[in-house]
């Protein structure tokens, strides 16, 4: 199925599947790149490996994995959004070890097992993450790596300092629309349970937080563009109105607010979990 027709039980993706959202994903990937690179290296992704990237979207993690496995490795990205894959293919042009396939990560049929399967921002949209992990793990050889990263919206007691009312309002708007869309808000805290329920060993866990301030922090446009993408759904659900949000000035107002108090704001933590598949 197309991702816009998500399977029963899955979350609605608040920003939808638009050109604007694909560009937002690329901006997001820049913010989270170093966390994902550290995570992949820690999980053992390296030269010459065959790696599956599930829920690959526009290909940011796929391209990062391609750097780690080198020209002798193989990376296959899988996603349900055909238009995202088209952009991913354009971005990976000339990298012979990278290919993409359209499909649902829970319905994979692979000819040859992979050394690792990874996914970023995939599980928090799925109604049943345990089944997803179990099925992805079937694509990995015994002793291979299964690893996921997802945002976790549950663990930061305060989104910034000093208190920033506009930023906190954005956090509330997004939290409300994500909850009502059916997203998993605590995926980081649930990884250990989900991996073990899926028949894998207890995973290694980590959590990284992007935080910053000052005039050039990428977090302001990132938050504003996330709100922009979710705004139609926010309005439909009665969470916020376009007038209230004033989207075209939102990034600048967030910047002014943070700078006024030499403030620091935090983005949602990126949690990660990886484990090795059992060896018979």
URBELPE-V701062 format. One record per pair of residues at least 12 apart in sequence whose C-alpha atoms are under 10 Angstrom apart, sorted by sequence separation. I is the first residue (numbers start at 0). J is the second residue. If there is no record, write none. Layout:
i=I j=J
i=I j=J
//
This chain:
i=3 j=15
i=52 j=64
i=62 j=74
i=76 j=88
i=87 j=99
i=88 j=100
i=133 j=145
i=158 j=170
i=190 j=202
i=191 j=203
i=2 j=15
i=3 j=16
i=51 j=64
i=61 j=74
i=132 j=145
i=190 j=203
i=191 j=204
i=2 j=16
i=50 j=64
i=61 j=75
i=62 j=76
i=84 j=98
i=85 j=99
i=104 j=118
i=132 j=146
i=190 j=204
i=227 j=241
i=230 j=244
i=1 j=16
i=49 j=64
i=50 j=65
i=61 j=76
i=84 j=99
i=132 j=147
i=48 j=64
i=49 j=65
i=60 j=76
i=61 j=77
i=84 j=100
i=116 j=132
i=188 j=204
i=230 j=246
i=48 j=65
i=58 j=75
i=59 j=76
i=84 j=101
i=104 j=121
i=118 j=135
i=187 j=204
i=227 j=244
i=46 j=64
i=47 j=65
i=50 j=68
i=58 j=76
i=83 j=101
i=117 j=135
i=152 j=170
i=187 j=205
i=188 j=206
i=226 j=244
i=227 j=245
i=45 j=64
i=46 j=65
i=48 j=67
i=49 j=68
i=57 j=76
i=58 j=77
i=81 j=100
i=82 j=101
i=116 j=135
i=117 j=136
i=187 j=206
i=227 j=246
i=44 j=64
i=45 j=65
i=46 j=66
i=47 j=67
i=48 j=68
i=55 j=75
i=56 j=76
i=58 j=78
i=74 j=94
i=80 j=100
i=81 j=101
i=105 j=125
i=115 j=135
i=116 j=136
i=226 j=246
i=227 j=247
i=39 j=60
i=44 j=65
i=45 j=66
i=46 j=67
i=47 j=68
i=48 j=69
i=55 j=76
i=56 j=77
i=57 j=78
i=74 j=95
i=75 j=96
i=76 j=97
i=77 j=98
i=78 j=99
i=79 j=100
i=80 j=101
i=81 j=102
i=115 j=136
i=116 j=137
i=153 j=174
i=223 j=244
i=45 j=67
i=46 j=68
i=47 j=69
i=48 j=70
i=49 j=71
i=50 j=72
i=51 j=73
i=52 j=74
i=53 j=75
i=54 j=76
i=55 j=77
i=56 j=78
i=73 j=95
i=74 j=96
i=75 j=97
i=76 j=98
i=77 j=99
i=78 j=100
i=79 j=101
i=80 j=102
i=116 j=138
i=152 j=174
i=224 j=246
i=227 j=249
i=44 j=67
i=45 j=68
i=46 j=69
i=47 j=70
i=48 j=71
i=49 j=72
i=50 j=73
i=51 j=74
i=52 j=75
i=53 j=76
i=54 j=77
i=55 j=78
i=56 j=79
i=57 j=80
i=72 j=95
i=73 j=96
i=74 j=97
i=75 j=98
i=76 j=99
i=77 j=100
i=78 j=101
i=79 j=102
i=80 j=103
i=105 j=128
i=113 j=136
i=115 j=138
i=116 j=139
i=223 j=246
i=224 j=247
i=226 j=249
i=36 j=60
i=39 j=63
i=40 j=64
i=43 j=67
i=44 j=68
i=45 j=69
i=46 j=70
i=47 j=71
i=48 j=72
i=49 j=73
i=50 j=74
i=51 j=75
i=52 j=76
i=53 j=77
i=54 j=78
i=55 j=79
i=56 j=80
i=57 j=81
i=70 j=94
i=71 j=95
i=72 j=96
i=73 j=97
i=74 j=98
i=75 j=99
i=76 j=100
i=77 j=101
i=78 j=102
i=79 j=103
i=112 j=136
i=113 j=137
i=114 j=138
i=115 j=139
i=116 j=140
i=223 j=247
i=35 j=60
i=39 j=64
i=46 j=71
i=47 j=72
i=48 j=73
i=49 j=74
i=50 j=75
i=51 j=76
i=52 j=77
i=53 j=78
i=54 j=79
i=55 j=80
i=56 j=81
i=57 j=82
i=58 j=83
i=62 j=87
i=69 j=94
i=70 j=95
i=71 j=96
i=72 j=97
i=73 j=98
i=74 j=99
i=75 j=100
i=76 j=101
i=77 j=102
i=78 j=103
i=79 j=104
i=105 j=130
i=106 j=131
i=112 j=137
i=113 j=138
i=114 j=139
i=115 j=140
i=122 j=147
i=123 j=148
i=124 j=149
i=152 j=177
i=223 j=248
i=224 j=249
i=46 j=72
i=47 j=73
i=48 j=74
i=49 j=75
i=50 j=76
i=51 j=77
i=52 j=78
i=53 j=79
i=54 j=80
i=56 j=82
i=57 j=83
i=58 j=84
i=61 j=87
i=65 j=91
i=70 j=96
i=76 j=102
i=77 j=103
i=78 j=104
i=105 j=131
i=108 j=134
i=112 j=138
i=113 j=139
i=114 j=140
i=115 j=141
i=121 j=147
i=122 j=148
i=123 j=149
i=152 j=178
i=223 j=249
i=224 j=250
i=32 j=59
i=36 j=63
i=40 j=67
i=45 j=72
i=46 j=73
i=47 j=74
i=56 j=83
i=57 j=84
i=58 j=85
i=69 j=96
i=70 j=97
i=77 j=104
i=104 j=131
i=105 j=132
i=107 j=134
i=108 j=135
i=111 j=138
i=112 j=139
i=113 j=140
i=114 j=141
i=115 j=142
i=116 j=143
i=117 j=144
i=118 j=145
i=119 j=146
i=120 j=147
i=121 j=148
i=122 j=149
i=123 j=150
i=222 j=249
i=223 j=250
i=32 j=60
i=35 j=63
i=36 j=64
i=39 j=67
i=55 j=83
i=56 j=84
i=57 j=85
i=58 j=86
i=59 j=87
i=62 j=90
i=66 j=94
i=68 j=96
i=76 j=104
i=103 j=131
i=104 j=132
i=105 j=133
i=106 j=134
i=107 j=135
i=109 j=137
i=110 j=138
i=111 j=139
i=112 j=140
i=113 j=141
i=114 j=142
i=115 j=143
i=116 j=144
i=117 j=145
i=118 j=146
i=119 j=147
i=120 j=148
i=121 j=149
i=122 j=150
i=123 j=151
i=222 j=250
i=223 j=251
i=28 j=57
i=35 j=64
i=55 j=84
i=56 j=85
i=57 j=86
i=58 j=87
i=62 j=91
i=65 j=94
i=105 j=134
i=106 j=135
i=108 j=137
i=109 j=138
i=111 j=140
i=112 j=141
i=114 j=143
i=115 j=144
i=116 j=145
i=117 j=146
i=118 j=147
i=119 j=148
i=120 j=149
i=121 j=150
i=220 j=249
i=221 j=250
i=223 j=252
i=28 j=58
i=29 j=59
i=33 j=63
i=36 j=66
i=56 j=86
i=57 j=87
i=58 j=88
i=61 j=91
i=65 j=95
i=77 j=107
i=104 j=134
i=105 j=135
i=107 j=137
i=108 j=138
i=109 j=139
i=113 j=143
i=114 j=144
i=115 j=145
i=116 j=146
i=117 j=147
i=118 j=148
i=119 j=149
i=120 j=150
i=153 j=183
i=154 j=184
i=219 j=249
i=220 j=250
i=223 j=253
i=25 j=56
i=28 j=59
i=32 j=63
i=36 j=67
i=56 j=87
i=57 j=88
i=58 j=89
i=59 j=90
i=65 j=96
i=104 j=135
i=107 j=138
i=112 j=143
i=113 j=144
i=114 j=145
i=115 j=146
i=116 j=147
i=117 j=148
i=118 j=149
i=119 j=150
i=120 j=151
i=152 j=183
i=153 j=184
i=154 j=185
i=219 j=250
i=220 j=251
i=222 j=253
i=24 j=56
i=25 j=57
i=27 j=59
i=28 j=60
i=55 j=87
i=57 j=89
i=58 j=90
i=59 j=91
i=62 j=94
i=65 j=97
i=113 j=145
i=151 j=183
i=152 j=184
i=153 j=185
i=218 j=250
i=219 j=251
i=24 j=57
i=25 j=58
i=26 j=59
i=57 j=90
i=58 j=91
i=64 j=97
i=150 j=183
i=151 j=184
i=152 j=185
i=153 j=186
i=154 j=187
i=217 j=250
i=219 j=252
i=220 j=253
i=24 j=58
i=25 j=59
i=57 j=91
i=149 j=183
i=150 j=184
i=151 j=185
i=152 j=186
i=153 j=187
i=154 j=188
i=219 j=253
i=220 j=254
i=21 j=56
i=22 j=57
i=24 j=59
i=62 j=97
i=149 j=184
i=150 j=185
i=151 j=186
i=152 j=187
i=153 j=188
i=218 j=253
i=219 j=254
i=21 j=57
i=61 j=97
i=149 j=185
i=150 j=186
i=151 j=187
i=152 j=188
i=218 j=254
i=219 j=255
i=61 j=98
i=149 j=186
i=150 j=187
i=151 j=188
i=214 j=251
i=217 j=254
i=61 j=99
i=75 j=113
i=148 j=186
i=149 j=187
i=151 j=189
i=216 j=254
i=219 j=257
i=58 j=97
i=74 j=113
i=148 j=187
i=215 j=254
i=73 j=113
i=76 j=116
i=147 j=187
i=214 j=254
i=58 j=99
i=73 j=114
i=74 j=115
i=75 j=116
i=76 j=117
i=77 j=118
i=149 j=190
i=212 j=253
i=213 j=254
i=214 j=255
i=216 j=257
i=74 j=116
i=76 j=118
i=148 j=190
i=212 j=254
i=213 j=255
i=78 j=121
i=147 j=190
i=214 j=257
i=55 j=99
i=212 j=256
i=213 j=257
i=214 j=258
i=222 j=266
i=55 j=100
i=212 j=257
i=213 j=258
i=219 j=264
i=221 j=266
i=55 j=101
i=211 j=257
i=212 j=258
i=213 j=259
i=218 j=264
i=49 j=96
i=50 j=97
i=51 j=98
i=52 j=99
i=53 j=100
i=54 j=101
i=213 j=260
i=216 j=263
i=218 j=265
i=219 j=266
i=51 j=99
i=54 j=102
i=146 j=194
i=212 j=260
i=213 j=261
i=216 j=264
i=218 j=266
i=53 j=102
i=54 j=103
i=55 j=104
i=145 j=194
i=173 j=222
i=212 j=261
i=213 j=262
i=53 j=103
i=54 j=104
i=176 j=226
i=212 j=262
i=213 j=263
i=53 j=104
i=159 j=210
i=211 j=262
i=212 j=263
i=213 j=264
i=52 j=104
i=53 j=105
i=158 j=210
i=159 j=211
i=170 j=222
i=173 j=225
i=177 j=229
i=180 j=232
i=211 j=263
i=212 j=264
i=64 j=117
i=124 j=177
i=155 j=208
i=159 j=212
i=166 j=219
i=169 j=222
i=173 j=226
i=176 j=229
i=179 j=232
i=180 j=233
i=210 j=263
i=211 j=264
i=212 j=265
i=53 j=107
i=145 j=199
i=169 j=223
i=172 j=226
i=176 j=230
i=179 j=233
i=210 j=264
i=211 j=265
i=126 j=181
i=128 j=183
i=151 j=206
i=177 j=232
i=209 j=264
i=210 j=265
i=211 j=266
i=61 j=117
i=124 j=180
i=125 j=181
i=126 j=182
i=127 j=183
i=146 j=202
i=148 j=204
i=150 j=206
i=166 j=222
i=169 j=225
i=170 j=226
i=173 j=229
i=176 j=232
i=177 j=233
i=180 j=236
i=209 j=265
i=210 j=266
i=60 j=117
i=61 j=118
i=124 j=181
i=125 j=182
i=126 j=183
i=145 j=202
i=146 j=203
i=147 j=204
i=148 j=205
i=149 j=206
i=150 j=207
i=166 j=223
i=169 j=226
i=172 j=229
i=173 j=230
i=176 j=233
i=179 j=236
i=208 j=265
i=209 j=266
i=210 j=267
i=60 j=118
i=123 j=181
i=124 j=182
i=125 j=183
i=128 j=186
i=132 j=190
i=136 j=194
i=146 j=204
i=148 j=206
i=150 j=208
i=172 j=230
i=175 j=233
i=176 j=234
i=208 j=266
i=209 j=267
i=210 j=268
i=60 j=119
i=123 j=182
i=124 j=183
i=176 j=235
i=179 j=238
i=207 j=266
i=208 j=267
i=209 j=268
i=59 j=119
i=122 j=182
i=123 j=183
i=124 j=184
i=133 j=193
i=173 j=233
i=176 j=236
i=207 j=267
i=208 j=268
i=209 j=269
i=21 j=82
i=22 j=83
i=51 j=112
i=122 j=183
i=123 j=184
i=128 j=189
i=129 j=190
i=132 j=193
i=133 j=194
i=136 j=197
i=172 j=233
i=175 j=236
i=176 j=237
i=207 j=268
i=208 j=269
i=21 j=83
i=49 j=111
i=50 j=112
i=51 j=113
i=55 j=117
i=56 j=118
i=123 j=185
i=124 j=186
i=128 j=190
i=131 j=193
i=132 j=194
i=133 j=195
i=135 j=197
i=136 j=198
i=176 j=238
i=206 j=268
i=207 j=269
i=208 j=270
i=20 j=83
i=49 j=112
i=50 j=113
i=51 j=114
i=52 j=115
i=53 j=116
i=54 j=117
i=55 j=118
i=56 j=119
i=123 j=186
i=129 j=192
i=130 j=193
i=131 j=194
i=132 j=195
i=133 j=196
i=134 j=197
i=136 j=199
i=175 j=238
i=176 j=239
i=205 j=268
i=206 j=269
i=207 j=270
i=16 j=80
i=18 j=82
i=22 j=86
i=49 j=113
i=50 j=114
i=51 j=115
i=52 j=116
i=53 j=117
i=54 j=118
i=55 j=119
i=56 j=120
i=122 j=186
i=123 j=187
i=129 j=193
i=130 j=194
i=132 j=196
i=133 j=197
i=174 j=238
i=175 j=239
i=205 j=269
i=206 j=270
i=207 j=271
i=17 j=82
i=18 j=83
i=21 j=86
i=48 j=113
i=49 j=114
i=50 j=115
i=51 j=116
i=52 j=117
i=53 j=118
i=54 j=119
i=55 j=120
i=56 j=121
i=128 j=193
i=129 j=194
i=132 j=197
i=133 j=198
i=173 j=238
i=205 j=270
i=206 j=271
i=16 j=82
i=17 j=83
i=21 j=87
i=48 j=114
i=49 j=115
i=50 j=116
i=51 j=117
i=52 j=118
i=53 j=119
i=54 j=120
i=55 j=121
i=120 j=186
i=127 j=193
i=128 j=194
i=129 j=195
i=130 j=196
i=131 j=197
i=132 j=198
i=133 j=199
i=172 j=238
i=173 j=239
i=204 j=270
i=205 j=271
i=206 j=272
i=16 j=83
i=47 j=114
i=48 j=115
i=49 j=116
i=50 j=117
i=51 j=118
i=52 j=119
i=53 j=120
i=54 j=121
i=129 j=196
i=130 j=197
i=132 j=199
i=171 j=238
i=172 j=239
i=204 j=271
i=205 j=272
i=18 j=86
i=53 j=121
i=54 j=122
i=122 j=190
i=128 j=196
i=129 j=197
i=203 j=271
i=204 j=272
i=205 j=273
i=53 j=122
i=128 j=197
i=129 j=198
i=202 j=271
i=203 j=272
i=204 j=273
i=44 j=114
i=169 j=239
i=202 j=272
i=203 j=273
i=204 j=274
i=43 j=114
i=44 j=115
i=168 j=239
i=201 j=272
i=202 j=273
i=203 j=274
i=43 j=115
i=44 j=116
i=172 j=244
i=201 j=273
i=202 j=274
i=203 j=275
i=42 j=115
i=44 j=117
i=200 j=273
i=201 j=274
i=202 j=275
i=5 j=79
i=199 j=273
i=200 j=274
i=201 j=275
i=4 j=79
i=42 j=117
i=169 j=244
i=199 j=274
i=200 j=275
i=2 j=78
i=3 j=79
i=168 j=244
i=199 j=275
i=200 j=276
i=1 j=78
i=2 j=79
i=3 j=80
i=199 j=276
i=200 j=277
i=1 j=79
i=2 j=80
i=39 j=117
i=194 j=272
i=198 j=276
i=199 j=277
i=0 j=79
i=1 j=80
i=2 j=81
i=165 j=244
i=194 j=273
i=195 j=274
i=198 j=277
i=0 j=80
i=1 j=81
i=169 j=249
i=190 j=270
i=194 j=274
i=1 j=82
i=187 j=268
i=190 j=271
i=191 j=272
i=53 j=135
i=187 j=269
i=188 j=270
i=190 j=272
i=191 j=273
i=52 j=135
i=166 j=249
i=186 j=269
i=187 j=270
i=188 j=271
i=189 j=272
i=190 j=273
i=191 j=274
i=35 j=119
i=51 j=135
i=165 j=249
i=166 j=250
i=169 j=253
i=186 j=270
i=187 j=271
i=185 j=270
i=186 j=271
i=187 j=272
i=166 j=252
i=51 j=138
i=165 j=252
i=166 j=253
i=50 j=138
i=51 j=139
i=165 j=253
i=166 j=254
i=50 j=139
i=164 j=253
i=49 j=139
i=163 j=253
i=166 j=256
i=28 j=119
i=165 j=256
i=166 j=257
i=164 j=256
i=165 j=257
i=50 j=143
i=163 j=256
i=164 j=257
i=50 j=144
i=51 j=145
i=52 j=146
i=53 j=147
i=162 j=256
i=163 j=257
i=50 j=145
i=52 j=147
i=161 j=256
i=162 j=257
i=161 j=257
i=163 j=259
i=170 j=266
i=6 j=103
i=160 j=257
i=163 j=260
i=167 j=264
i=170 j=267
i=5 j=103
i=159 j=257
i=161 j=259
i=162 j=260
i=166 j=264
i=44 j=143
i=161 j=260
i=163 j=262
i=166 j=265
i=1 j=101
i=2 j=102
i=43 j=143
i=44 j=144
i=160 j=260
i=161 j=261
i=162 j=262
i=163 j=263
i=0 j=101
i=1 j=102
i=2 j=103
i=42 j=143
i=43 j=144
i=160 j=261
i=161 j=262
i=162 j=263
i=163 j=264
i=0 j=102
i=1 j=103
i=42 j=144
i=160 j=262
i=161 j=263
i=162 j=264
i=0 j=103
i=42 j=145
i=159 j=262
i=160 j=263
i=161 j=264
i=42 j=146
i=159 j=263
i=160 j=264
i=39 j=144
i=158 j=263
i=159 j=264
i=160 j=265
i=158 j=264
i=159 j=265
i=39 j=146
i=157 j=264
i=158 j=265
i=159 j=266
i=38 j=146
i=39 j=147
i=157 j=265
i=158 j=266
i=38 j=147
i=39 j=148
i=158 j=267
i=38 j=148
i=155 j=265
i=155 j=266
i=12 j=124
i=35 j=147
i=155 j=267
i=9 j=122
i=10 j=123
i=11 j=124
i=35 j=148
i=154 j=267
i=155 j=268
i=9 j=123
i=10 j=124
i=11 j=125
i=34 j=148
i=152 j=266
i=153 j=267
i=154 j=268
i=9 j=124
i=10 j=125
i=152 j=267
i=153 j=268
i=8 j=124
i=9 j=125
i=10 j=126
i=150 j=266
i=151 j=267
i=152 j=268
i=8 j=125
i=9 j=126
i=150 j=267
i=151 j=268
i=152 j=269
i=7 j=125
i=8 j=126
i=9 j=127
i=149 j=267
i=150 j=268
i=151 j=269
i=152 j=270
i=5 j=124
i=6 j=125
i=7 j=126
i=8 j=127
i=9 j=128
i=149 j=268
i=150 j=269
i=151 j=270
i=5 j=125
i=6 j=126
i=149 j=269
i=150 j=270
i=151 j=271
i=148 j=269
i=149 j=270
i=150 j=271
i=148 j=270
i=149 j=271
i=147 j=270
i=148 j=271
i=149 j=272
i=147 j=271
i=148 j=272
i=146 j=271
i=147 j=272
i=148 j=273
i=146 j=272
i=147 j=273
i=145 j=272
i=146 j=273
i=147 j=274
i=145 j=273
i=146 j=274
i=144 j=273
i=145 j=274
i=146 j=275
i=144 j=274
i=145 j=275
i=143 j=274
i=144 j=275
i=145 j=276
i=142 j=274
i=143 j=275
i=144 j=276
i=142 j=275
i=143 j=276
i=144 j=277
i=141 j=275
i=142 j=276
i=143 j=277
i=140 j=275
i=141 j=276
i=142 j=277
i=143 j=278
i=139 j=275
i=140 j=276
i=141 j=277
i=142 j=278
i=139 j=276
i=140 j=277
i=141 j=278
i=142 j=279
i=136 j=274
i=140 j=278
i=141 j=279
i=136 j=275
i=137 j=276
i=136 j=276
i=136 j=277
i=120 j=269
i=119 j=269
i=120 j=270
i=119 j=270
i=119 j=271
i=118 j=271
i=117 j=272
i=117 j=273
i=116 j=273
i=115 j=274
i=13 j=173
i=115 j=275
i=42 j=203
i=114 j=275
i=115 j=276
i=41 j=203
i=114 j=276
i=13 j=176
i=12 j=176
i=13 j=177
i=11 j=176
i=12 j=177
i=11 j=177
i=13 j=179
i=38 j=204
i=10 j=177
i=11 j=178
i=13 j=180
i=38 j=205
i=10 j=178
i=11 j=179
i=12 j=180
i=13 j=181
i=38 j=206
i=10 j=179
i=11 j=180
i=12 j=181
i=13 j=182
i=38 j=207
i=10 j=180
i=11 j=181
i=12 j=182
i=9 j=180
i=10 j=181
i=11 j=182
i=34 j=205
i=9 j=181
i=10 j=182
i=34 j=206
i=35 j=207
i=8 j=181
i=9 j=182
i=10 j=183
i=34 j=207
i=9 j=183
i=33 j=207
i=34 j=208
i=34 j=209
i=31 j=207
i=31 j=208
i=31 j=209
i=30 j=209
i=30 j=210
i=30 j=216
i=30 j=217
i=29 j=217
i=30 j=218
i=27 j=217
i=26 j=217
i=27 j=218
i=30 j=221
i=26 j=218
i=27 j=220
i=26 j=220
i=27 j=221
i=26 j=221
i=27 j=222
i=23 j=220
i=24 j=221
i=27 j=224
i=23 j=221
i=26 j=224
i=27 j=225
i=23 j=222
i=24 j=224
i=23 j=224
i=24 j=225
i=22 j=224
i=23 j=225
i=20 j=224
i=23 j=227
i=19 j=224
i=20 j=225
i=23 j=228
i=20 j=227
i=19 j=227
i=20 j=228
i=19 j=228
i=20 j=229
i=14 j=224
i=14 j=225
i=17 j=228
i=13 j=225
i=14 j=226
i=16 j=228
i=13 j=226
i=14 j=227
i=15 j=228
i=14 j=228
i=15 j=229
i=13 j=228
i=14 j=229
i=12 j=228
i=13 j=229
i=14 j=230
i=15 j=231
i=12 j=229
i=13 j=230
i=14 j=231
i=15 j=232
i=13 j=231
i=14 j=232
i=13 j=232
i=14 j=233
i=12 j=232
i=13 j=233
i=11 j=232
i=42 j=271
i=42 j=272
i=43 j=273
i=42 j=273
i=38 j=270
i=39 j=271
i=41 j=273
i=42 j=274
i=43 j=275
i=38 j=271
i=42 j=275
i=35 j=269
i=38 j=272
i=39 j=273
i=34 j=269
i=35 j=270
i=38 j=273
i=30 j=266
i=34 j=270
i=35 j=271
i=31 j=268
i=34 j=271
i=31 j=269
//
